[in-house]
Amino acid sequence: MAGIYYAYACSVMPGLRATDARTFVSTMQSINIAIINGWFLLAFVGAPLLTLAAGAAHLPAGGRSALPWVAAGLALNVVAFAVTVAANVPLNDALDAAGPVDQITDLAAVRAHFEDAWIRWNIVRTAATTAAFGCLGYALVLTHRPR
């Protein structure tokens, strides 16, 4: 998940920032429809679930040195999941509720309500998932180092 959030943070949103309000709103509405697909949902839900499974796998005595790092990775993935559900999705829903761009009377206001808040929350979830990836990577190193 860190990769897709990072891609939005460093390319998609800066690219859209350079567009007019009509293009911005229309594009984000289209992206918000396209992103709801099985592959995205598999990764979105799978990240915390697979991290939980990794934690369970480290409960036996031999894997306990990595357990705190797996737990930290899980906590960070849950934070990113919660941010998405509590902040980004409601912003996406509000953008969709504004209606088709041809029927929105104040595109600039719709954009202003959405853009900066969405970007801020995306950076939070980007940082959380990147840190989760680092924690899980270190747990893997601890699990496979010579004893």
QUIMODA-V227798 format. One record per backbone hydrogen bond with DSSP energy under -0.5 kcal/mol. NH is the residue of the N-H (numbers start at 1). CO is the residue of the C=O. If there is no record, write none. Layout:
NH_CO ; NH_CO
This chain:
5_1 ; 6_2 ; 7_3 ; 8_4 ; 9_5 ; 10_6 ; 11_7 ; 12_7 ; 13_8 ; 15_11 ; 16_12 ; 17_13 ; 18_14 ; 18_15 ; 19_16 ; 24_20 ; 25_21 ; 26_22 ; 27_23 ; 28_24 ; 29_25 ; 30_26 ; 31_27 ; 32_28 ; 33_29 ; 34_30 ; 35_31 ; 36_33 ; 37_35 ; 41_37 ; 42_38 ; 43_39 ; 44_40 ; 45_41 ; 46_42 ; 47_43 ; 48_44 ; 49_45 ; 50_46 ; 51_47 ; 52_48 ; 53_49 ; 54_50 ; 55_51 ; 56_52 ; 57_53 ; 58_54 ; 58_55 ; 59_56 ; 63_60 ; 64_61 ; 66_63 ; 67_63 ; 68_64 ; 69_66 ; 70_66 ; 71_67 ; 72_68 ; 73_69 ; 74_70 ; 75_71 ; 76_72 ; 77_73 ; 78_74 ; 79_75 ; 80_76 ; 81_77 ; 82_78 ; 83_79 ; 84_80 ; 85_81 ; 86_82 ; 87_83 ; 88_83 ; 89_84 ; 91_87 ; 92_88 ; 93_89 ; 94_90 ; 95_91 ; 96_92 ; 97_93 ; 98_94 ; 99_96 ; 103_100 ; 104_100 ; 104_101 ; 105_103 ; 110_106 ; 111_107 ; 112_108 ; 113_109 ; 114_110 ; 114_111 ; 115_111 ; 118_114 ; 119_115 ; 120_116 ; 121_117 ; 122_118 ; 123_119 ; 124_120 ; 125_121 ; 126_122 ; 127_123 ; 128_124 ; 129_125 ; 130_126 ; 131_127 ; 132_128 ; 133_129 ; 134_130 ; 135_131 ; 136_132 ; 137_133 ; 138_134 ; 139_135 ; 140_136 ; 141_137 ; 142_138 ; 143_139 ; 144_140 ; 145_141
